[in-house]
Amino acid sequence: MARGLTVLCWAVAAPGLLWATVRLLGVERGPLVQLLAFTPYVAAWSLVPVTLALALRRWWPAGVAVAAAVALIAVVVPRAVGGATDVEGPTLRVLTANLLAGAGDAETLVRLVRQHEVDVLAVQEFTPEAAARLDAYGLAGLLPHRELNPVVGTSGSGLYSRFPLTGTGVRENPGGFTQAYGTLTAPGAAPATVESVHPMAPYALGKLRDWERDLDGQPRATPGGPLRILIGDFNATLDHAPLRRLLSSGYRDAADAAGAGLTGTWGPYLPDRRHSSDRGPAIRRIAARITGDRIPPVTIDHVLVDRRVGVRDVSVLRLPGSDHRPVYAELALPRGDLRG
């Protein structure tokens, strides 16, 4: 009986240690890439082996469990604590939304832009039909400047702005998704290049190479030069090594800075049947496709900002018709010319 309890304690303690090791060393491979997105849940669960081993007085398993729990909690808890970083400078309000192949409710999205006085809107999975619906609900009057690449399906991208855009363009990731970008200058602020980010999702083992290559190919921050802001569906959490490498170039995650870094942005967010005016048979098929994805929400939509940019507020909103939740961030841009 005593031996069995010892084996039980080791059986529940060892997985947490392995998970913490993979996370800390950034060596996720194969199915571990997908699993690592759930690290916040594992961090919460890691207290169970500690409690069990201590209650049964199995000190070696308890020590291992404590080490794993401390490591996991240490990387997760700061996302809920934050401490918004502000700078003295003009405000820029940004919003990102994945439209689920154009199925996201256009009326709701335009209402969010109006309600939050959004200056920049980045959209992914952006289709010609979505572009037309957004303008029909008044987006052209709110955000008249744009760089758009609407595509039937999931590869389209768009960037809308209240302020004129220069240096605009659209680039295609190796994984196939496109990203619209442009440089804007808010009144009194330094110019900032904004990009609507959408790397390949690691939904299958055969896509992992494209996923990592797409993330590693994202524009690095230029701490001694122009400001960069990356907003969109990164298909990665803060527990994935490629996203952490991108952050280490000189970005901060706005939600993490604001203490909202544990709010899920993708998961079991099924299309809201109360909003059916914009949907047809194709969108119903998409809704059916995601109905089975009953997984705990994970945080894969982000606003990454140059570390010279302040973060005043971050909110995760709702968009009927999409399996993602939009992310809104109120930023503070530095003054002056930082073009280097």
KOLRO-480084 format. One record per residue (C-alpha): x, y, z. Coordinates in steps of 0.02 Angstrom, whole numbers, plus 50000, padded with zeros to 5 digits. Last residue first. Example, Ala and Ser with C-alpha at 12.3 -4.5 7.8 and 13.67 -1.06 7.14 Angstrom:
<sites>
site xx = 50684 | yy = 49947 | zz = 50357
site xx = 50615 | yy = 49775 | zz = 50390
</sites>
This chain:
<sites>
site xx = 50831 | yy = 52841 | zz = 48160
site xx = 50644 | yy = 52860 | zz = 48123
site xx = 50607 | yy = 52908 | zz = 48301
site xx = 50533 | yy = 53081 | zz = 48268
site xx = 50449 | yy = 53163 | zz = 48414
site xx = 50324 | yy = 53109 | zz = 48545
site xx = 50309 | yy = 52936 | zz = 48617
site xx = 50148 | yy = 52843 | zz = 48585
site xx = 50026 | yy = 52798 | zz = 48723
site xx = 49921 | yy = 52644 | zz = 48689
site xx = 49740 | yy = 52596 | zz = 48717
site xx = 49719 | yy = 52414 | zz = 48670
site xx = 49570 | yy = 52317 | zz = 48604
site xx = 49577 | yy = 52130 | zz = 48571
site xx = 49439 | yy = 52049 | zz = 48468
site xx = 49378 | yy = 51878 | zz = 48522
site xx = 49405 | yy = 51731 | zz = 48406
site xx = 49286 | yy = 51594 | zz = 48349
site xx = 49193 | yy = 51723 | zz = 48246
site xx = 49009 | yy = 51747 | zz = 48208
site xx = 48973 | yy = 51860 | zz = 48356
site xx = 49122 | yy = 51970 | zz = 48403
site xx = 49157 | yy = 51992 | zz = 48588
site xx = 49287 | yy = 52100 | zz = 48675
site xx = 49454 | yy = 52071 | zz = 48761
site xx = 49510 | yy = 52234 | zz = 48841
site xx = 49680 | yy = 52317 | zz = 48860
site xx = 49719 | yy = 52484 | zz = 48943
site xx = 49856 | yy = 52613 | zz = 48962
site xx = 50004 | yy = 52531 | zz = 48877
site xx = 50151 | yy = 52645 | zz = 48840
site xx = 50257 | yy = 52632 | zz = 48683
site xx = 50447 | yy = 52638 | zz = 48703
site xx = 50444 | yy = 52449 | zz = 48724
site xx = 50385 | yy = 52433 | zz = 48544
site xx = 50211 | yy = 52358 | zz = 48548
site xx = 50139 | yy = 52184 | zz = 48527
site xx = 49949 | yy = 52174 | zz = 48525
site xx = 49897 | yy = 51993 | zz = 48536
site xx = 49775 | yy = 51859 | zz = 48483
site xx = 49831 | yy = 51684 | zz = 48539
site xx = 49767 | yy = 51679 | zz = 48718
site xx = 49686 | yy = 51510 | zz = 48749
site xx = 49506 | yy = 51463 | zz = 48788
site xx = 49478 | yy = 51286 | zz = 48856
site xx = 49429 | yy = 51170 | zz = 48715
site xx = 49260 | yy = 51127 | zz = 48641
site xx = 49315 | yy = 51127 | zz = 48460
site xx = 49168 | yy = 51020 | zz = 48402
site xx = 49062 | yy = 51166 | zz = 48346
site xx = 49209 | yy = 51234 | zz = 48246
site xx = 49166 | yy = 51149 | zz = 48081
site xx = 48979 | yy = 51175 | zz = 48103
site xx = 49008 | yy = 51363 | zz = 48112
site xx = 49112 | yy = 51352 | zz = 47954
site xx = 48972 | yy = 51261 | zz = 47867
site xx = 48851 | yy = 51395 | zz = 47927
site xx = 48967 | yy = 51523 | zz = 47851
site xx = 48957 | yy = 51441 | zz = 47681
site xx = 48767 | yy = 51429 | zz = 47692
site xx = 48743 | yy = 51616 | zz = 47725
site xx = 48785 | yy = 51739 | zz = 47861
site xx = 48774 | yy = 51928 | zz = 47876
site xx = 48596 | yy = 51944 | zz = 47941
site xx = 48615 | yy = 51802 | zz = 48068
site xx = 48659 | yy = 51890 | zz = 48230
site xx = 48558 | yy = 51807 | zz = 48367
site xx = 48636 | yy = 51642 | zz = 48314
site xx = 48799 | yy = 51692 | zz = 48396
site xx = 48943 | yy = 51604 | zz = 48309
site xx = 49035 | yy = 51486 | zz = 48428
site xx = 49169 | yy = 51547 | zz = 48546
site xx = 49235 | yy = 51380 | zz = 48610
site xx = 49417 | yy = 51433 | zz = 48601
site xx = 49513 | yy = 51588 | zz = 48550
site xx = 49545 | yy = 51752 | zz = 48642
site xx = 49568 | yy = 51689 | zz = 48819
site xx = 49602 | yy = 51815 | zz = 48957
site xx = 49765 | yy = 51768 | zz = 49043
site xx = 49865 | yy = 51918 | zz = 48982
site xx = 49746 | yy = 52049 | zz = 49050
site xx = 49866 | yy = 52122 | zz = 49179
site xx = 49901 | yy = 52278 | zz = 49074
site xx = 50080 | yy = 52233 | zz = 49029
site xx = 50030 | yy = 52056 | zz = 48982
site xx = 49887 | yy = 52123 | zz = 48877
site xx = 50006 | yy = 52242 | zz = 48787
site xx = 50137 | yy = 52110 | zz = 48748
site xx = 50305 | yy = 52197 | zz = 48749
site xx = 50422 | yy = 52215 | zz = 48602
site xx = 50611 | yy = 52239 | zz = 48588
site xx = 50687 | yy = 52089 | zz = 48500
site xx = 50643 | yy = 51982 | zz = 48651
site xx = 50460 | yy = 51985 | zz = 48602
site xx = 50496 | yy = 51895 | zz = 48439
site xx = 50596 | yy = 51762 | zz = 48530
site xx = 50452 | yy = 51742 | zz = 48652
site xx = 50334 | yy = 51715 | zz = 48506
site xx = 50447 | yy = 51579 | zz = 48435
site xx = 50464 | yy = 51495 | zz = 48607
site xx = 50279 | yy = 51470 | zz = 48638
site xx = 50219 | yy = 51506 | zz = 48816
site xx = 50165 | yy = 51682 | zz = 48774
site xx = 50033 | yy = 51605 | zz = 48663
site xx = 50038 | yy = 51570 | zz = 48477
site xx = 49919 | yy = 51580 | zz = 48329
site xx = 49978 | yy = 51760 | zz = 48309
site xx = 49804 | yy = 51828 | zz = 48269
site xx = 49829 | yy = 52014 | zz = 48255
site xx = 49926 | yy = 52167 | zz = 48305
site xx = 50110 | yy = 52209 | zz = 48277
site xx = 50166 | yy = 52385 | zz = 48322
site xx = 50333 | yy = 52453 | zz = 48262
site xx = 50416 | yy = 52617 | zz = 48307
site xx = 50561 | yy = 52676 | zz = 48201
site xx = 50743 | yy = 52661 | zz = 48256
site xx = 50853 | yy = 52620 | zz = 48405
site xx = 50737 | yy = 52489 | zz = 48479
site xx = 50697 | yy = 52416 | zz = 48306
site xx = 50573 | yy = 52277 | zz = 48341
site xx = 50583 | yy = 52124 | zz = 48230
site xx = 50464 | yy = 52106 | zz = 48086
site xx = 50384 | yy = 51932 | zz = 48085
site xx = 50486 | yy = 51798 | zz = 47997
site xx = 50517 | yy = 51696 | zz = 48154
site xx = 50329 | yy = 51682 | zz = 48175
site xx = 50302 | yy = 51625 | zz = 47995
site xx = 50447 | yy = 51502 | zz = 48005
site xx = 50379 | yy = 51427 | zz = 48166
site xx = 50205 | yy = 51402 | zz = 48094
site xx = 50271 | yy = 51345 | zz = 47925
site xx = 50374 | yy = 51210 | zz = 48010
site xx = 50229 | yy = 51160 | zz = 48121
site xx = 50108 | yy = 51137 | zz = 47976
site xx = 50137 | yy = 50951 | zz = 47946
site xx = 50105 | yy = 50916 | zz = 48130
site xx = 49931 | yy = 50989 | zz = 48113
site xx = 49841 | yy = 51139 | zz = 48188
site xx = 49999 | yy = 51241 | zz = 48212
site xx = 49915 | yy = 51397 | zz = 48140
site xx = 50005 | yy = 51491 | zz = 48001
site xx = 50054 | yy = 51669 | zz = 48041
site xx = 49927 | yy = 51812 | zz = 48044
site xx = 49986 | yy = 51986 | zz = 48092
site xx = 49903 | yy = 52148 | zz = 48039
site xx = 50052 | yy = 52267 | zz = 48036
site xx = 50074 | yy = 52442 | zz = 48108
site xx = 50223 | yy = 52555 | zz = 48072
site xx = 50228 | yy = 52701 | zz = 48193
site xx = 50273 | yy = 52883 | zz = 48160
site xx = 50313 | yy = 52984 | zz = 48317
site xx = 50166 | yy = 53070 | zz = 48396
site xx = 50096 | yy = 53248 | zz = 48398
site xx = 49948 | yy = 53204 | zz = 48289
site xx = 49952 | yy = 53018 | zz = 48248
site xx = 50076 | yy = 52970 | zz = 48112
site xx = 50040 | yy = 52811 | zz = 48018
site xx = 50148 | yy = 52681 | zz = 47933
site xx = 50071 | yy = 52535 | zz = 47840
site xx = 50045 | yy = 52348 | zz = 47845
site xx = 49935 | yy = 52211 | zz = 47775
site xx = 49981 | yy = 52031 | zz = 47815
site xx = 49943 | yy = 51880 | zz = 47706
site xx = 49918 | yy = 51698 | zz = 47754
site xx = 50004 | yy = 51565 | zz = 47648
site xx = 50119 | yy = 51474 | zz = 47769
site xx = 50271 | yy = 51556 | zz = 47690
site xx = 50195 | yy = 51723 | zz = 47744
site xx = 50129 | yy = 51840 | zz = 47611
site xx = 50161 | yy = 52026 | zz = 47616
site xx = 50042 | yy = 52170 | zz = 47592
site xx = 50092 | yy = 52350 | zz = 47571
site xx = 50086 | yy = 52527 | zz = 47638
site xx = 50233 | yy = 52646 | zz = 47654
site xx = 50113 | yy = 52784 | zz = 47702
site xx = 49948 | yy = 52782 | zz = 47793
site xx = 49840 | yy = 52934 | zz = 47831
site xx = 49757 | yy = 52935 | zz = 48003
site xx = 49593 | yy = 52855 | zz = 48056
site xx = 49664 | yy = 52688 | zz = 48000
site xx = 49608 | yy = 52522 | zz = 47927
site xx = 49723 | yy = 52373 | zz = 47898
site xx = 49663 | yy = 52217 | zz = 47810
site xx = 49712 | yy = 52037 | zz = 47781
site xx = 49650 | yy = 51891 | zz = 47676
site xx = 49712 | yy = 51711 | zz = 47694
site xx = 49556 | yy = 51630 | zz = 47767
site xx = 49435 | yy = 51599 | zz = 47624
site xx = 49395 | yy = 51722 | zz = 47486
site xx = 49529 | yy = 51855 | zz = 47489
site xx = 49522 | yy = 52038 | zz = 47542
site xx = 49692 | yy = 52123 | zz = 47535
site xx = 49665 | yy = 52295 | zz = 47607
site xx = 49774 | yy = 52444 | zz = 47652
site xx = 49662 | yy = 52578 | zz = 47725
site xx = 49627 | yy = 52759 | zz = 47762
site xx = 49446 | yy = 52808 | zz = 47790
site xx = 49426 | yy = 52740 | zz = 47967
site xx = 49263 | yy = 52808 | zz = 48036
site xx = 49177 | yy = 52858 | zz = 47875
site xx = 49232 | yy = 52702 | zz = 47783
site xx = 49175 | yy = 52595 | zz = 47930
site xx = 48994 | yy = 52645 | zz = 47906
site xx = 48891 | yy = 52486 | zz = 47911
site xx = 48900 | yy = 52467 | zz = 47721
site xx = 49088 | yy = 52490 | zz = 47734
site xx = 49102 | yy = 52340 | zz = 47848
site xx = 48984 | yy = 52239 | zz = 47740
site xx = 49086 | yy = 52269 | zz = 47582
site xx = 49250 | yy = 52220 | zz = 47664
site xx = 49170 | yy = 52065 | zz = 47739
site xx = 49108 | yy = 52011 | zz = 47568
site xx = 49280 | yy = 52036 | zz = 47493
site xx = 49355 | yy = 51925 | zz = 47629
site xx = 49465 | yy = 51955 | zz = 47782
site xx = 49530 | yy = 51803 | zz = 47877
site xx = 49623 | yy = 51936 | zz = 47978
site xx = 49575 | yy = 52113 | zz = 48026
site xx = 49676 | yy = 52257 | zz = 48095
site xx = 49584 | yy = 52414 | zz = 48151
site xx = 49677 | yy = 52575 | zz = 48193
site xx = 49609 | yy = 52734 | zz = 48273
site xx = 49470 | yy = 52655 | zz = 48375
site xx = 49348 | yy = 52773 | zz = 48460
site xx = 49299 | yy = 52632 | zz = 48579
site xx = 49112 | yy = 52642 | zz = 48539
site xx = 49138 | yy = 52679 | zz = 48354
site xx = 49259 | yy = 52538 | zz = 48322
site xx = 49153 | yy = 52421 | zz = 48428
site xx = 48998 | yy = 52470 | zz = 48329
site xx = 49092 | yy = 52434 | zz = 48168
site xx = 49133 | yy = 52261 | zz = 48233
site xx = 48955 | yy = 52227 | zz = 48288
site xx = 48884 | yy = 52275 | zz = 48119
site xx = 49014 | yy = 52170 | zz = 48028
site xx = 48973 | yy = 52008 | zz = 48121
site xx = 49122 | yy = 51894 | zz = 48098
site xx = 49093 | yy = 51768 | zz = 47958
site xx = 49227 | yy = 51838 | zz = 47841
site xx = 49334 | yy = 51681 | zz = 47842
site xx = 49330 | yy = 51679 | zz = 48033
site xx = 49338 | yy = 51869 | zz = 48056
site xx = 49497 | yy = 51879 | zz = 48161
site xx = 49488 | yy = 52047 | zz = 48249
site xx = 49618 | yy = 52174 | zz = 48305
site xx = 49584 | yy = 52343 | zz = 48384
site xx = 49698 | yy = 52491 | zz = 48412
site xx = 49679 | yy = 52654 | zz = 48507
site xx = 49826 | yy = 52775 | zz = 48493
site xx = 49845 | yy = 52906 | zz = 48629
site xx = 49970 | yy = 53048 | zz = 48616
site xx = 50117 | yy = 53054 | zz = 48737
site xx = 50178 | yy = 53049 | zz = 48915
site xx = 50215 | yy = 52866 | zz = 48939
site xx = 50115 | yy = 52731 | zz = 49023
site xx = 50160 | yy = 52554 | zz = 49073
site xx = 50013 | yy = 52456 | zz = 49140
site xx = 50060 | yy = 52352 | zz = 49292
site xx = 50034 | yy = 52174 | zz = 49243
site xx = 49964 | yy = 52060 | zz = 49377
site xx = 49869 | yy = 51931 | zz = 49274
site xx = 50012 | yy = 51904 | zz = 49152
site xx = 50133 | yy = 51900 | zz = 49299
site xx = 50049 | yy = 51738 | zz = 49359
site xx = 50102 | yy = 51629 | zz = 49212
site xx = 50292 | yy = 51618 | zz = 49209
site xx = 50313 | yy = 51607 | zz = 49398
site xx = 50165 | yy = 51488 | zz = 49415
site xx = 50250 | yy = 51363 | zz = 49300
site xx = 50419 | yy = 51369 | zz = 49387
site xx = 50347 | yy = 51367 | zz = 49563
site xx = 50232 | yy = 51222 | zz = 49520
site xx = 50373 | yy = 51119 | zz = 49444
site xx = 50488 | yy = 51146 | zz = 49593
site xx = 50346 | yy = 51106 | zz = 49715
site xx = 50305 | yy = 50946 | zz = 49623
site xx = 50486 | yy = 50889 | zz = 49626
site xx = 50498 | yy = 50925 | zz = 49812
site xx = 50334 | yy = 50837 | zz = 49847
site xx = 50391 | yy = 50685 | zz = 49749
site xx = 50544 | yy = 50679 | zz = 49863
site xx = 50446 | yy = 50713 | zz = 50021
site xx = 50308 | yy = 50584 | zz = 50010
site xx = 50216 | yy = 50638 | zz = 50166
site xx = 50046 | yy = 50581 | zz = 50102
site xx = 49970 | yy = 50755 | zz = 50124
site xx = 50130 | yy = 50833 | zz = 50057
site xx = 50125 | yy = 50725 | zz = 49902
site xx = 49941 | yy = 50759 | zz = 49868
site xx = 49951 | yy = 50947 | zz = 49896
site xx = 50103 | yy = 50966 | zz = 49784
site xx = 50028 | yy = 50853 | zz = 49651
site xx = 49870 | yy = 50962 | zz = 49651
site xx = 49961 | yy = 51130 | zz = 49647
site xx = 50019 | yy = 51095 | zz = 49469
site xx = 49837 | yy = 51104 | zz = 49410
site xx = 49842 | yy = 51295 | zz = 49408
site xx = 50005 | yy = 51294 | zz = 49311
site xx = 49933 | yy = 51162 | zz = 49194
site xx = 49788 | yy = 51278 | zz = 49154
site xx = 49908 | yy = 51422 | zz = 49118
site xx = 50014 | yy = 51303 | zz = 49010
site xx = 49870 | yy = 51265 | zz = 48891
site xx = 49957 | yy = 51334 | zz = 48736
site xx = 50096 | yy = 51209 | zz = 48772
site xx = 49985 | yy = 51068 | zz = 48710
site xx = 49987 | yy = 51128 | zz = 48530
site xx = 50175 | yy = 51141 | zz = 48520
site xx = 50195 | yy = 50981 | zz = 48623
site xx = 50112 | yy = 50886 | zz = 48480
site xx = 50274 | yy = 50899 | zz = 48379
site xx = 50413 | yy = 50994 | zz = 48466
site xx = 50425 | yy = 51110 | zz = 48616
site xx = 50605 | yy = 51149 | zz = 48664
site xx = 50581 | yy = 51321 | zz = 48740
site xx = 50694 | yy = 51281 | zz = 48889
site xx = 50572 | yy = 51349 | zz = 49018
site xx = 50418 | yy = 51275 | zz = 48936
site xx = 50492 | yy = 51103 | zz = 48903
site xx = 50561 | yy = 51093 | zz = 49080
site xx = 50397 | yy = 51152 | zz = 49158
site xx = 50300 | yy = 51019 | zz = 49062
site xx = 50423 | yy = 50882 | zz = 49113
site xx = 50411 | yy = 50935 | zz = 49296
site xx = 50221 | yy = 50940 | zz = 49287
site xx = 50217 | yy = 50767 | zz = 49209
site xx = 50328 | yy = 50696 | zz = 49348
site xx = 50221 | yy = 50748 | zz = 49497
site xx = 50063 | yy = 50647 | zz = 49460
site xx = 50152 | yy = 50482 | zz = 49430
site xx = 50278 | yy = 50515 | zz = 49569
site xx = 50138 | yy = 50534 | zz = 49695
site xx = 50050 | yy = 50377 | zz = 49633
site xx = 50211 | yy = 50276 | zz = 49643
site xx = 50231 | yy = 50330 | zz = 49823
site xx = 50051 | yy = 50283 | zz = 49861
site xx = 50078 | yy = 50112 | zz = 49785
site xx = 50234 | yy = 50083 | zz = 49889
site xx = 50138 | yy = 50124 | zz = 50048
site xx = 50000 | yy = 50000 | zz = 50000
</sites>
